[in-house]
Amino acid sequence: MAPTVGYWGKPTSTLDWCETNYEVSFYIAEFWNTISNLMMIIPPIIAARHSWKDSNNTEHRVTLSYLALLCVGIGSWCFHMTLRYEMQLLDELPMIWGSIVFVYALVEAYTPPGVHHPKLILGLALYCFFVTVIYVTMKNPIIHQIAYGFLVLILLYKATQVA
């Protein structure tokens, strides 16, 4: 039987539903979720490195997209390893902030290199700022789920236009 409290102490996150805590390791709350995040960490590192080395032919938004995915992977690793509220924020907020990088990249898909849209950047940054402030203040996971779901819908819509 798995211990109810492991190395990181009693979970403080607002969500805990993925797997039995500390079943495999005393040091990792959700072992399989933690380990599976390696696929969100290693490939983005490799891809970002390649795109950075080929920066003459690759736009910076591509490299930023890989780095955003890396941040989500690291945050998710930390959250599932600890089930601490602070690490939950490190998991969920990069999902929001990273998604705006993807939204920007898709909106700019047919824009010539070097052309930027400051109003779009400002609007996306303000969206993230307000979502972050509201979520941290209210500590309700539904806020994150709605805010992230909205960005996913935008991504799906824009992806169908680019395809």
C-alpha positions in Angstrom: 0.0 0.0 0.0 1.3 3.5 -0.9 2.1 5.9 1.8 -0.4 8.7 2.1 2.3 11.3 2.6 5.7 11.3 0.9 8.8 13.4 0.7 7.0 16.6 -0.3 4.4 16.3 2.5 0.7 16.4 2.2 -0.6 17.6 -1.2 -1.6 21.3 -1.2 -2.7 21.5 -4.8 -6.4 22.1 -5.7 -6.3 19.1 -8.0 -5.2 15.5 -7.2 -6.9 13.0 -9.4 -4.3 11.5 -11.8 -2.9 8.4 -9.9 -2.4 7.0 -6.4 0.1 9.3 -4.6 3.6 7.9 -3.8 2.7 4.5 -5.0 6.0 3.9 -6.9 8.4 6.3 -5.1 8.5 8.1 -1.7 10.0 11.1 -3.6 7.6 11.4 -6.4 3.9 11.9 -5.7 2.6 10.8 -9.2 5.4 8.8 -10.6 4.0 7.9 -14.1 2.7 11.4 -14.8 6.1 12.9 -13.7 8.1 10.5 -15.9 5.8 11.0 -18.9 6.7 14.7 -18.8 10.1 13.8 -20.1 8.4 13.8 -23.5 7.5 17.4 -22.9 11.0 18.3 -21.9 13.6 16.4 -24.0 12.1 16.9 -27.5 11.6 20.6 -27.0 15.2 21.0 -25.8 16.5 19.2 -28.9 14.1 21.1 -31.3 14.9 24.5 -29.7 18.6 23.8 -30.0 18.2 22.9 -33.7 16.1 25.9 -34.5 18.5 28.2 -32.6 21.4 26.8 -34.6 19.5 27.4 -37.8 18.3 30.9 -36.8 19.1 32.3 -40.2 16.3 30.1 -41.7 14.0 29.7 -38.7 11.9 32.5 -37.3 12.3 33.3 -33.6 8.6 32.5 -32.9 9.4 28.8 -33.8 12.2 28.7 -31.2 9.9 30.5 -28.7 7.2 27.8 -29.3 9.7 25.1 -28.4 10.8 26.9 -25.3 7.2 27.5 -24.3 6.5 23.8 -24.6 9.6 23.1 -22.5 8.3 25.4 -19.7 5.0 23.5 -19.7 6.9 20.2 -19.4 9.1 21.4 -16.6 6.2 22.9 -14.7 4.1 19.7 -15.2 7.1 17.6 -14.0 7.4 19.7 -10.8 3.6 19.6 -10.1 3.1 15.9 -10.6 6.3 15.2 -8.6 5.2 17.3 -5.6 1.4 18.0 -5.7 2.2 21.3 -4.1 0.0 24.3 -5.0 3.0 26.4 -6.0 4.1 23.7 -8.4 0.5 23.5 -9.7 0.8 27.1 -10.7 4.2 26.3 -12.3 2.3 23.7 -14.3 -0.9 25.5 -15.2 0.3 29.1 -15.8 2.9 28.1 -18.4 0.0 26.4 -20.3 -1.7 29.8 -20.6 1.5 31.8 -21.3 2.8 29.1 -23.7 -0.5 29.0 -25.6 -0.3 32.7 -26.4 3.0 32.0 -28.1 1.3 29.4 -30.2 -1.6 31.7 -30.9 0.8 34.4 -32.0 2.8 32.0 -34.2 -0.4 30.9 -35.9 -1.8 34.4 -36.4 1.6 35.4 -37.9 2.0 32.3 -40.0 1.7 34.2 -43.3 3.3 37.4 -42.1 6.7 38.3 -43.7 9.7 37.7 -41.4 10.5 40.7 -39.3 7.0 42.1 -39.3 5.4 42.2 -35.8 2.0 43.2 -34.5 2.5 45.1 -31.2 -1.3 45.4 -30.5 -1.6 41.6 -30.8 1.4 41.0 -28.5 0.0 43.5 -26.0 -3.5 42.0 -26.1 -2.2 38.4 -25.6 0.1 39.6 -22.8 -2.8 41.4 -21.1 -5.0 38.3 -21.4 -2.3 36.3 -19.6 -1.7 38.9 -17.0 -5.4 39.2 -16.0 -5.9 35.4 -16.1 -2.8 35.0 -13.9 -3.9 37.6 -11.3 -7.5 36.3 -11.2 -6.4 32.7 -10.9 -3.8 33.3 -8.2 -6.3 35.4 -6.3 -9.3 33.1 -6.5 -7.5 29.7 -6.5 -10.2 28.0 -8.5 -9.1 25.5 -11.1 -12.1 26.2 -13.2 -10.7 29.6 -14.0 -7.6 28.0 -15.5 -9.7 25.4 -17.4 -11.9 28.1 -19.0 -9.0 30.4 -19.8 -6.9 27.6 -21.3 -9.9 26.1 -23.1 -10.6 29.5 -24.7 -7.0 29.6 -26.0 -7.3 26.0 -27.3 -10.4 27.0 -29.3 -8.5 29.9 -30.8 -5.6 27.6 -31.7 -8.0 25.1 -33.3 -9.7 27.8 -35.3 -6.4 29.4 -36.5 -4.9 26.0 -37.3 -7.8 25.2 -39.6 -7.1 28.5 -41.4 -3.4 27.8 -41.8 -3.8 24.2 -42.9 
